């Protein structure tokens, strides 16, 4: 074991950890690993349970994936920060897109670790955020520094377009409301599709909701988005 891994191990042994992940088998396996180096591990599998567990005040550190029902961990984290919670948070995710990392950190995360990273990296992140520092996976940091600024965040106009799409508005309605051309709306829509790696309006809205970029829309609005994507 490397020296920094020994330090991380010592500094996490007294932690009461809250682990949030909608995939139960994954969460249980990770909980077994964490239990060997922490005081206790509590599991939750949705955003509401995450908020409730943190506000009970019986945990010292939150480790969470992003996508969870009924709203994402990023939305849960925003609510916690608004309510004054300062619990250290490590996001553990498969998403390496600069946009998602930036959104997570802006929502109030203190660390971001890729699920494909070695366990020693997660323990280092836990120790760092509990010491008041930030931590981002080294390989992820390299890609963040190399990525163009346009990939780091949604522009104001992109956010307006996708939020309007999520409300079931058609391209012509969005153009009129925002005072831009239909072609410009379509250009923003295509940029969003490329940014999130999806191929339809419905998939775009669902992925944005899943990642906490926009609020969850009622089911009937998915139908409107699907109809729009076919035109």
LORO-545768 format. One record per residue: residue number from 1; y, z, x of N, C-alpha, C in turn; residue in three letters. Coordinates in steps of 0.001 Angstrom, whole numbers, padded with zeros to 6 digits. Each point is the difference from the previous one (the first is absolute). Layout:
BEGIN
ATOM   num      n_py      n_pz      n_px     ca_py     ca_pz     ca_px      c_py      c_pz      c_px   residuo
ATOM   NUM         Y         Z         X         Y         Z         X         Y         Z         X       ALA
...
//
This chain:
BEGIN
ATOM   num      n_py      n_pz      n_px     ca_py     ca_pz     ca_px      c_py      c_pz      c_px   residuo
ATOM     1   -001199    000000    000842    001199    000000   -000842    001247    000000    000876       UNK
ATOM     2    000983   -000823   -000374    001230   -000064    000788    000852    001234   -000245       UNK
ATOM     3    000930    000232    000949    000837    001193   -000084    000805    000034   -001284       UNK
ATOM     4    000609   -001147   -000392    000820    000010   -001214   -000848    000250   -001241       UNK
ATOM     5   -001253   -000406    000022   -000899    000272   -001120   -000305    001491   -000077       UNK
ATOM     6   -000165    000669    001153   -000235    001442    000007    001204    000745   -000564       UNK
ATOM     7    001204   -000457    000373    001221    000634   -000499    000093   -000150   -001511       UNK
ATOM     8   -000282   -001220   -000484    000059   -000248   -001437   -000995    000870   -000740       UNK
ATOM     9   -001203    000131    000565   -001043    000799   -000634    000444    001448   -000144       UNK
ATOM    10    000559    000578    001068    000444    001392   -000028    001109    000204   -001015       UNK
ATOM    11    000920   -000959   -000101    001174    000177   -000849   -000264   -000309   -001468       UNK
ATOM    12   -001189   -000484   -000345   -000315   -000293   -001403   -001024    000964   -000594       UNK
ATOM    13   -000555    000904    000790   -001101    000840   -000475    000380    000934   -001143       UNK
ATOM    14    001256    000389   -000111    000413    000924   -001046    000581   -000701   -001223       UNK
ATOM    15    000012   -001321    000011    000634   -000750   -001082   -000854   -000028   -001270       UNK
ATOM    16    000674    000155   -001131   -000617   -000226   -001305    000418   -001402   -000422       UNK
ATOM    17   -000945   -000903   -000050    000301   -001420   -000193   -000285   -000436   -001434       UNK
ATOM    18    000920   -000784   -000540   -000218   -000680   -001271   -000249   -001471    000322       UNK
ATOM    19   -001155   -000493   -000406   -000378   -001391    000264   -000017   -000763   -001323       UNK
ATOM    20    000803   -001064   -000085    000122   -000780   -001231   -000474   -001428    000232       UNK
ATOM    21   -001022   -000400   -000741   -000536   -001360    000117   -000774   -000301   -001272       UNK
ATOM    22    000250   -001155   -000609   -000698   -000318   -001250   -001465   -000362    000217       UNK
ATOM    23   -000376   -000342    001217   -001390   -000353    000295   -000764    001268    000387       UNK
ATOM    24   -000792    000503   -000908   -000607    001317    000160   -000957    000079    001192       UNK
ATOM    25   -000812   -001030    000190   -000949    000034    001123    000743    000038    001338       UNK
ATOM    26    001060   -000808    000093    000812   -000013    001224    000635    001365    000216       UNK
ATOM    27    000564    000548   -001076    000674    001294    000098   -000959    001111    000408       UNK
ATOM    28   -001199   -000011   -000570   -000971    001047    000329   -000458   -000088    001446       UNK
ATOM    29   -000156   -001236    000495   -000389   -000159    001400    001077    000480    000942       UNK
ATOM    30    001255   -000349   -000305    001112    000433    000839    000205    001503   -000086       UNK
ATOM    31   -000215    000559   -001192    000131    001450   -000167   -000981    000740    000896       UNK
ATOM    32   -001200   -000543    000132   -000987    000620    000878    000462    000014    001445       UNK
ATOM    33    000640   -001078    000420    000532   -000076    001363    001148    000983    000190       UNK
ATOM    34    000903    000057   -000967    001161    000885    000103   -000408    001472   -000048       UNK
ATOM    35   -001013    000303   -000764   -000421    001397   -000161   -000438    000629    001317       UNK
ATOM    36   -000437   -000812    000946   -000458    000507    001287    001160    000473    000876       UNK
ATOM    37    001221   -000460   -000304    001139    000319    000867    001173    000601   -000755       UNK
ATOM    38   -000189    000360   -001259    001079    000610   -000775   -000528    001226   -000732       UNK
ATOM    39    000907    000743   -000607   -000395    001201   -000732   -000690   -000346   -001309       UNK
ATOM    40    000532   -000986   -000724   -000590   -000403   -001279    000474   -001395   -000361       UNK
ATOM    41   -000768   -000661   -000867    000355   -001335   -000481   -000193   -000047   -001506       UNK
ATOM    42    001043   -000377   -000701   -000063   -000153   -001461    000148   -001477   -000335       UNK
ATOM    43   -000803   -000499   -000934    000019   -001412   -000371    000665   -000214   -001352       UNK
ATOM    44    000827   -001041   -000083    000519   -000484   -001284   -000124   -001521    000015       UNK
ATOM    45   -000006   -000600   -001196   -000263   -001436   -000077    001019   -000765   -000833       UNK
ATOM    46    001100    000645   -000377    001044   -000732   -000717    001357    000623    000279       UNK
ATOM    47    001049   -000746   -000343    001356    000428    000316    000425    001281   -000690       UNK
ATOM    48   -000414    000173   -001242    000389    001207   -000730   -000631    001246    000620       UNK
ATOM    49   -001272   -000094    000361   -000683    001142    000628    000603    000295    001363       UNK
ATOM    50    000434   -001048    000692    000640    000174    001308    001258    000854   -000141       UNK
ATOM    51    000862   -000375   -000926    001251    000740   -000208   -000289    001451   -000386       UNK
ATOM    52   -000914    000175   -000937   -000332    001349   -000464   -000513    000876    001139       UNK
ATOM    53   -000873   -000556    000843   -000586    000782    001090    001057    000393    001026       UNK
ATOM    54    000894   -000913    000313    001048    000308    000978    000930    001085   -000539       UNK
ATOM    55    000396   -000126   -001251    000957    000945   -000571   -000592    001391   -000196       UNK
ATOM    56   -001324    000102   -000003   -000624    001318   -000068    000266    000812    001262       UNK
ATOM    57    000321   -000706    001102    000377    000680    001233   -001135    000555    000821       UNK
ATOM    58   -001226   -000482   -000241   -001157    000540    000712   -000532   -000935    001087       UNK
ATOM    59    000777   -001012    000363   -000410   -000931    001068    001142   -000156    001008       UNK
ATOM    60   -000374   -000317    001235    000983   -000112    001082    000284   -001442    000405       UNK
ATOM    61   -000910   -000914   -000356    000116   -001387    000449   -000637   -000914   -001040       UNK
ATOM    62    000667   -001110   -000277   -000539   -001012   -000910   -000377   -001245    000794       UNK
ATOM    63   -001250   -000436   -000167   -000462   -001278    000545   -000341   -000865   -001197       UNK
ATOM    64    000612   -001164   -000117   -000178   -000785   -001206   -000075   -001491    000247       UNK
ATOM    65   -000851   -000665   -000781    000025   -001450   -000090    001183   -000367   -000893       UNK
ATOM    66    000286   -001289   -000129    001156   -000415   -000796   -000361   -000248   -001455       UNK
ATOM    67   -000990   -000850   -000236   -000323   -000415   -001361   -000848    001040   -000712       UNK
ATOM    68    000532    000509   -001128   -000727    000953   -000835    000483   -000129   -001436       UNK
ATOM    69   -000857    000300   -000961    000461    000046   -001385    000662    001351   -000272       UNK
ATOM    70    000841    000173   -001008    000614   -001057   -000786    001248   -000560    000671       UNK
ATOM    71    000380    000574    001143    001110   -000534    000794   -000313    000259    001472       UNK
ATOM    72    000625   -000775    000860   -000351    000037    001420    000423    001295    000679       UNK
ATOM    73   -000574    000229    001161    000360    001182    000786    001462   -000051    000425       UNK
ATOM    74    000543   -001200    000188    001408   -000101    000394    000904    000474   -001129       UNK
ATOM    75   -000350   -000340   -001229    000779    000497   -001131   -000174    001513   -000159       UNK
ATOM    76   -001211    000482    000237   -000239    001443   -000050    000821    000707    001084       UNK
ATOM    77    000045   -000593    001173    000728    000598    001108    001498    000034   -000279       UNK
ATOM    78    000510   -001063   -000592    001419   -000022   -000362    000322    001129   -000971       UNK
ATOM    79   -000877    000224   -000962    000215    001075   -000978   -000037    001364    000685       UNK
ATOM    80   -000932    000166    000925   -000103    001275    000710    001250    000275    000821       UNK
ATOM    81    000482   -001013    000703    001215    000179    000808    001201    000309   -000891       UNK
ATOM    82    000073   -000638   -001156    001089    000258   -000932   -000050    001424   -000526       UNK
ATOM    83   -001210    000558   -000084   -000158    001375   -000472    000102    001019    001129       UNK
ATOM    84    000310   -000464    001189    000250    000907    001113   -001178    000305    000884       UNK
ATOM    85   -001143   -000644   -000210   -001165    000265    000846    000215   -000613    001385       UNK
ATOM    86   -000301    000796    001019    000129   -000490    001373   -001358   -000035    000710       UNK
ATOM    87   -001081   -000066   -000768   -001328   -000023    000596   -000136   -001199    000936       UNK
ATOM    88   -000557    000183    001198   -000240   -001136    000900   -001015   -000955   -000621       UNK
ATOM    89    000253   -001293    000146   -000852   -001003   -000642   -000400   -001080    001002       UNK
ATOM    90   -001303   -000260    000058   -000525   -001122    000774   -000603   -001000   -000979       UNK
ATOM    91    000513   -001225    000005   -000592   -001069   -000792   -001139   -000605    000818       UNK
ATOM    92   -001171   -000085   -000613   -001178   -000578    000652   -000402   -001224   -000813       UNK
ATOM    93    000243   -001183    000539   -000120   -001212   -000796   -000563   -001164    000802       UNK
ATOM    94   -000530   -000990   -000709   -000427   -001243    000651    001159   -000964    000143       UNK
ATOM    95    001119    000274   -000660    001132   -000920    000015    000805    000103    001296       UNK
ATOM    96    000110   -001127    000684    000763   -000033    001247    001294   -000797   -000144       UNK
ATOM    97    000311   -000473   -001221    001210   -000789   -000209    001243    000850    000265       UNK
ATOM    98    000951   -000516    000779    001228    000753    000278    000711    000476   -001254       UNK
ATOM    99   -000014   -000823   -001055    000644    000381   -001252   -000579    001284   -000555       UNK
ATOM   100   -001325    000104   -000008   -000662    001169   -000582    000244    001239    000857       UNK
ATOM   101   -000054   -000167    001313    000256    001132    000895    001416    000522   -000199       UNK
ATOM   102    000956   -000927   -000064    001399    000387   -000194    000188    000723   -001343       UNK
ATOM   103   -000614   -000517   -001047    000110    000631   -001314   -000586    001410    000022       UNK
ATOM   104   -001122    000166    000700   -000640    001315    000078    000896    001007    000711       UNK
ATOM   105    000577   -000418    001100    000852    000921    000757    001281    000321   -000779       UNK
ATOM   106    000528   -000991   -000700    001207    000242   -000787   -000288    000892   -001210       UNK
ATOM   107   -001236   -000061   -000501   -000376    000855   -001129   -000121    001457    000416       UNK
ATOM   108   -000123    000251    001307   -000075    001373    000480   -001202    000330    000843       UNK
ATOM   109   -000812   -001019    000352   -001145    000257    000885    000493    000343    001399       UNK
ATOM   110   -000746    000845    000694    000337    000368    001379   -000851   -000746    001012       UNK
ATOM   111   -001146   -000499   -000466   -000887   -000729    000892   -000720   -001105   -000739       UNK
ATOM   112   -000461   -000996    000764   -000718   -001135   -000599   -001102   -000401    000964       UNK
ATOM   113   -001240    000122   -000467   -001158   -000300    000842   -000872   -001024   -000714       UNK
ATOM   114   -000476   -000981    000728   -000892   -000999   -000567   -001411    000578   -000137       UNK
ATOM   115   -000674   -000334   -001085   -001349    000508   -000218   -000980   -000503    001057       UNK
ATOM   116    000325   -001127    000619   -000884   -000536    001030    000227    000651    001367       UNK
ATOM   117    000901    000968    000078    000267    000699    001254   -001086    001040    000285       UNK
ATOM   118   -000171    000399    001252   -000959    001069    000315    000455    001332   -000577       UNK
ATOM   119   -000946    000886   -000249    000338    001283   -000614    000961    000812    000860       UNK
ATOM   120   -000079   -000167    001319    000904    000742    000882    001458   -000326   -000304       UNK
ATOM   121    000254   -001223   -000428    001370   -000399   -000333    000492    000728   -001247       UNK
ATOM   122   -000877    000166   -000969    000372    000742   -001199    000297    001451    000335       UNK
ATOM   123   -000816    000620    000834    000247    001396    000369    001293    000142    000807       UNK
ATOM   124    000295   -000980    000836    001271    000025    000730    001164   -000101   -000979       UNK
ATOM   125   -000136   -000863   -000995    001050   -000153   -001004    000201    001300   -000768       UNK
ATOM   126   -001084    000655   -000362    000089    001266   -000725    000766    001037    000806       UNK
ATOM   127   -000331    000091    001270    000676    000975    000866    001485   -000322    000152       UNK
ATOM   128    000300   -001286    000152    001393   -000418    000209    000859    000281   -001227       UNK
ATOM   129   -000478   -000383   -001186    000843    000176   -001188    000158    001477   -000350       UNK
ATOM   130   -001025    000801    000283    000115    001439   -000257    000935    000686    000993       UNK
ATOM   131    000251   -000681    001121    000949    000512    000993    001416   -000510   -000267       UNK
ATOM   132    000149   -000747   -001103    001332   -000484   -000363    000338   -001379    000536       UNK
ATOM   133   -001004   -000685    000541    000236   -001326    000563   -000542   -001088   -000925       UNK
ATOM   134    000326   -001247    000333   -000571   -001142   -000702   -001090   -000623    000855       UNK
ATOM   135   -000939   -000686   -000674   -001086   -000650    000727   -000369   -001287   -000720       UNK
ATOM   136   -000080   -001099    000748   -000472   -001279   -000516   -001044   -000531    000972       UNK
ATOM   137   -001114   -000495   -000530   -001056   -000530    000859    000581   -000926    001065       UNK
ATOM   138   -000378    000197    001270    000570   -000805    001090   -000120   -001506   -000214       UNK
ATOM   139   -001176   -000474   -000428   -000146   -001440   -000193    000872   -000500   -001139       UNK
ATOM   140    000254    000879   -000982    000865   -000337   -001113    001461   -000028    000448       UNK
ATOM   141    000370    000920    000861    001366    000035    000506    000347   -001288    000740       UNK
ATOM   142   -000956   -000523    000755    000233   -001249    000738    000298   -001148   -000955       UNK
ATOM   143   -000775   -000098   -001090    000228   -001086   -000955    001305    000193   -000761       UNK
ATOM   144    000386    001249   -000238    001269    000268   -000670    001181   -000477    000839       UNK
ATOM   145   -000086    000252    001290    001086   -000394    000902    000102   -001513    000137       UNK
ATOM   146   -001137   -000683   -000131   -000010   -001452    000178    000326   -000753   -001282       UNK
ATOM   147   -000181    000625   -001154    000195   -000680   -001281    001482   -000246   -000267       UNK
ATOM   148    000345   -001173   -000571    001399   -000264   -000352    000480    000962   -001065       UNK
ATOM   149    001274    000244   -000047    000584    000972   -000926   -000332   -000336   -001455       UNK
ATOM   150   -000140   -001290   -000316   -000277   -000417   -001374   -001330    000526   -000525       UNK
ATOM   151   -000916    000377    000910   -001299    000522   -000412   -000012    001525   -000122       UNK
ATOM   152    001110    000637    000321    000035    001461    000024    000368    000624   -001340       UNK
ATOM   153    000647   -000752   -000861    000423    000585   -001275    000261   -001109   -001010       UNK
ATOM   154   -000092    000381   -001276    000404   -000919   -001052    001517   -000061   -000028       UNK
ATOM   155    000545   -001202   -000134    001442   -000106   -000171    000367    000479   -001398       UNK
ATOM   156    001261    000278   -000209    000447    000437   -001328   -000364   -001038   -001055       UNK
ATOM   157    000194   -001283    000321   -000277   -001056   -000968   -001505   -000130   -000265       UNK
ATOM   158   -000822    000124    001044   -001449   -000045   -000197   -000453    001131   -000913       UNK
ATOM   159    000571    001169    000202   -000388    001143   -000829    000433   -000228   -001452       UNK
ATOM   160    001189   -000568   -000191    000467   -000289   -001364   -000909   -001013   -000686       UNK
ATOM   161   -000430   -001014    000747   -000869   -001031   -000571   -001348    000576   -000395       UNK
ATOM   162   -000629    000757    000895   -001325    000518   -000316    000058    001056   -001104       UNK
ATOM   163    001057    000786   -000062    000131    000981   -001078    000199   -000711   -001336       UNK
ATOM   164    000742   -001115    000005    000185   -000786   -001224   -001313   -000642   -000432       UNK
ATOM   165   -000773   -000501    000976   -001317   -000562   -000312   -000892    001056   -000627       UNK
ATOM   166    000061    001211    000526   -000834    001084   -000512    000389    000396   -001418       UNK
ATOM   167    001228   -000320   -000402    000451    000283   -001363   -000359   -001131   -000956       UNK
ATOM   168   -000694   -001025    000529   -000455   -001091   -000847    000992   -001127   -000167       UNK
ATOM   169    001082   -000010    000775    001021   -001037   -000136   -000442   -001287    000687       UNK
ATOM   170    000365   -001132   -000609   -000343   -001301    000555    001030   -000412    001042       UNK
ATOM   171   -000360   -001024    000762    000863   -000445    001098    001405   -000329   -000488       UNK
ATOM   172    000095   -000719   -001119    001316   -000384   -000525    000815    001228   -000403       UNK
ATOM   173   -000674    001016   -000559    000695    001226   -000393    000484    000778    001216       UNK
ATOM   174   -000836    000040    001021    000387    000705    001229    001196   -000686    000644       UNK
ATOM   175   -000035   -001325    000036    001101   -000764    000603    001312    000276   -000728       UNK
ATOM   176   -000052   -000020   -001331    001210    000238   -000792    000514    001425    000193       UNK
ATOM   177   -000915    000952    000014    000389    001406    000125    000615    000305    001361       UNK
ATOM   178   -000576   -000607    001062    000475    000281    001361    001104   -000949    000445       UNK
ATOM   179    000269   -001018   -000811    001059   -000940    000353   -000366   -000910    001160       UNK
ATOM   180   -001274   -000359    000092   -000460   -000885    001060   -000782   -001153   -000623       UNK
ATOM   181   -000296   -001022    000790   -000698   -001152   -000535   -001493    000284   -000174       UNK
ATOM   182   -000626   -000802   -000871   -001436    000119   -000189   -000731   -000263    001309       UNK
ATOM   183    000482   -000967    000776   -000630   -000307    001284    000066    001192    000943       UNK
ATOM   184    001103    000740   -000026    000132    001177    000861   -000978    001089   -000424       UNK
ATOM   185   -000162    000181   -001304   -000977    000979   -000499   -001395   -000386    000464       UNK
ATOM   186   -000337   -001270   -000127   -001318   -000478    000425   -000207    000182    001493       UNK
ATOM   187    001072   -000179    000773   -000084    000207    001447   -000277    001460    000331       UNK
ATOM   188    000688    000910   -000690   -000234    001433    000211   -001430    000366   -000411       UNK
ATOM   189   -000459   -000571   -001108   -001351    000274   -000471   -001027   -000440    001029       UNK
ATOM   190    000185   -001171    000573   -000945   -000476    001004    000035    000871    001248       UNK
ATOM   191    001177    000436    000392    000113    000892    001159   -000745    001306   -000240       UNK
ATOM   192    000088    000514   -001226   -000701    001231   -000350   -001509   -000202    000008       UNK
ATOM   193   -000445   -001145   -000514   -001433   -000310    000022   -000511   -000034    001435       UNK
ATOM   194    000761   -000646    000875   -000396   -000097    001408    000023    001376    000667       UNK
ATOM   195    001008    000799   -000331    000171    001306    000633   -001158    000940   -000329       UNK
ATOM   196   -000479   -000053   -001243   -001074    000904   -000426   -001368   -000664    000015       UNK
ATOM   197   -000050   -001271    000398   -001285   -000673    000172   -000764   -000240   -001284       UNK
ATOM   198    000708   -000333   -001075   -000648   -000274   -001289    000410   -001391   -000478       UNK
ATOM   199   -000599   -000447   -001118    000180   -001403   -000381    000419   -000219   -001449       UNK
ATOM   200    000340    001060   -000717    000458   -000179   -001377    000982    001103   -000359       UNK
ATOM   201    000727   -000238   -001112    000963    000999   -000435   -000654    001310   -000380       UNK
ATOM   202   -001124   -000069   -000682   -000724    001215   -000394   -000454    000779    001226       UNK
ATOM   203   -000597   -000721    000958   -000475    000659    001226    001159    000611    000770       UNK
ATOM   204    001142   -000671   -000010    001179    000512    000695    000453    001324   -000608       UNK
ATOM   205    000099    000044   -001326    000439    001223   -000673   -000998    001135    000226       UNK
ATOM   206   -001274   -000319   -000137   -001030    001036    000161   -000014    000553    001415       UNK
ATOM   207    000140   -000878    000995   -000012    000472    001381    001241    000821    000302       UNK
ATOM   208    001149   -000435   -000519    001235    000761    000209   -000090    001368   -000648       UNK
ATOM   209   -000613    000073   -001190   -000197    001285   -000673   -000981    000870    000783       UNK
ATOM   210   -001089   -000623    000438   -001054    000734    000714    000546    000655    001257       UNK
ATOM   211    000952   -000674    000637    000579    000510    001233    001245    000853   -000244       UNK
ATOM   212    000377    000145   -001263    001143    000846   -000309    001349   -000642    000228       UNK
ATOM   213    000034   -001333    000079    001276   -000686    000225    000811   -000097   -001286       UNK
ATOM   214   -000684   -000004   -001151    000654   -000026   -001304   -000770    000916   -000939       UNK
ATOM   215    000635    000449   -001095   -000709    000841   -000980   -001098   -000797   -000689       UNK
ATOM   216   -000985    000707   -000545   -001101   -000645   -000705    000496   -000548   -001333       UNK
ATOM   217   -000321   -001291   -000271    000433   -000654   -001233   -001077    000121   -001073       UNK
ATOM   218    000393   -000031   -001286   -000985   -000011   -001091   -000892   -001236    000103       UNK
ATOM   219   -001221    000092   -000531   -000972   -001081    000118    000511   -001316   -000566       UNK
ATOM   220    000720    000038   -001137    000402   -001245   -000647    000945   -000815    000876       UNK
ATOM   221    000676    000655    000937    000900   -000736    000875   -000765   -000802    001039       UNK
ATOM   222   -001242    000411    000317   -000829   -000810    000890   -000286   -001356   -000641       UNK
ATOM   223   -000172    000011   -001322   -000300   -001242   -000710    001174   -000948    000106       UNK
ATOM   224    001212    000534   -000152    001188   -000832    000116    000127   -000575    001395       UNK
ATOM   225   -000290    000804    001010    000069   -000465    001388   -001036   -001074    000269       UNK
ATOM   226   -001196    000157   -000598   -001060   -000990    000176    000406   -001323   -000643       UNK
ATOM   227    000584    000080   -001199    000467   -001203   -000679    001060   -000710    000826       UNK
ATOM   228    000903    000778    000577    001071   -000572    000813   -000539   -000680    001229       UNK
ATOM   229   -001015    000586    000639   -000557   -000555    001238   -000726   -001325   -000240       UNK
ATOM   230   -000365   -000265   -001265   -000721   -001228   -000326    000946   -001161   -000275       UNK
ATOM   231    001286    000279   -000095    000964   -001054   -000306    000584   -000610    001269       UNK
//
